[in-house]
Amino acid sequence: MDRRAFLTLSAGTLLGAPVAASAQQSGKVYRIGWLSSAPSEANRPWAQKFLQGLLELGYVEGRTFVMDYRLADGHPERLPELAADLVRAKPDVIVTGGTVATLAMKQATQTIPIVFDNIGSVVRKGIVASLARPGGNLTGNTSEIGPAKLLQMLREAVPSIGRVVYLNDPAALTSPVASDVQLVPMSRADGAARAFAQFRPDTTGLLIDYGPPHAVAADDICKLALQRKLPAAGYTPRFAAAGCLMSYGQDLSDVPRRTARFVDKILKGTKPADIPVEELTTFVLTLNLKTAKALGLTIPPSLLQRADQVIE
């Protein structure tokens, strides 16, 4: 992709804001690397919040730091090459988006500090040794909710649900799921139709993994689910807003600023091994009643009362 075009996302909006009192005084211009498999349009909102978080900590892009982006644009097979290229640029710290990008970066360097924005089950996946003592050169945010909890919430909404598909990214090392859940891989944002073609005829519900391919394809996934009359649940409100029945997961709204705080600590000299991984603990439940009506469903009042957002 044209990284120069992506860099313009902050030039006019962030540099004009007031600089915090703790701005860097050393004169050093830090280089912050960024690796993600998602397309640029999917990265842009996250990047704006991340850059705003750095600004609030006293960093000004172009004066005290520069960004060095490597975006796979929905082609995860390019990540090892991009990770190696980023290492050659010698950044002071690298931010990674998603499990697959983080694993590629972990393989590419054991010395440059890496901050992952939000990954589930980081200990089980071997990304860190433990949450309290990550060890190595990685730290960041984690969401420990798994498909079992998402399935529980979907069954609360639709008690009659039977066999369910979990639409997952196999490279992201999905957590184990129940025996009556069919795992269907979808590692590319343009692979929704091919994935749905693999569903068993007796499928009655859908769970959607959290990852760049699924977030980018949320509109397609939710449209196909509605066509198949499948109640569908994803981890983020993006899926409920796109027309799926519901979403349930950790509140990700502050993750970019949290990631900026990790980067700040590392640039000030703290080793990633000594910065505990932070677990997201606030959960958001979103229900789409328009979709429920289209599916002929009535959401139980007890679940409606617990919803943080209802789309009507």
Stockholm file with secondary structure:
# STOCKHOLM 1.0

chainA/1-312         MDRRAFLTLSAGTLLGAPVAASAQQSGKVYRIGWLSSAPSEANRPWAQKFLQGLLELGYVEGRTFVMDYRLADGHPERLPELAADLVRAKPDVIVTGGTVATLAMKQATQTIPIVFDNIGSVVRKGIVASLARPGGNLTGNTSEIGPAKLLQMLREAVPSIGRVVYLNDPAALTSPVASDVQLVPMSRADGAARAFAQFRPDTTGLLIDYGPPHAVAADDICKLALQRKLPAAGYTPRFAAAGCLMSYGQDLSDVPRRTARFVDKILKGTKPADIPVEELTTFVLTLNLKTAKALGLTIPPSLLQRADQVIE
#=GR chainA/1-312 SS CCHHHHHTTTTTTTTTSCCCTTCCCSCCCEEEEEEESSCHHHHHHHHHHHHHHHHHTTCCBTTTEEEEEEECTTCGGGHHHHHHHHHHTCCSEEEEESHHHHHHHHHHCSSSCEEEEEESCTTTTTSCSCSSCCCTTEEEEECCCCHHHHHHHHHHHCTTCCSEEEEECGGGCCCCCCTTEEEEECCSTTCHHHHHTTSCTTCCEEEECCSHHHHHTHHHHHHHHHHTTCCEEESSHHHHHTTCSEEEEECCTTHHHHHHHHHHHHHTTCCGGGSCCEECCCEEEEEEHHHHHHTTCCCCHHHHHHCSEEEC
#=GC SS_cons         CCHHHHHTTTTTTTTTSCCCTTCCCSCCCEEEEEEESSCHHHHHHHHHHHHHHHHHTTCCBTTTEEEEEEECTTCGGGHHHHHHHHHHTCCSEEEEESHHHHHHHHHHCSSSCEEEEEESCTTTTTSCSCSSCCCTTEEEEECCCCHHHHHHHHHHHCTTCCSEEEEECGGGCCCCCCTTEEEEECCSTTCHHHHHTTSCTTCCEEEECCSHHHHHTHHHHHHHHHHTTCCEEESSHHHHHTTCSEEEEECCTTHHHHHHHHHHHHHTTCCGGGSCCEECCCEEEEEEHHHHHHTTCCCCHHHHHHCSEEEC
//
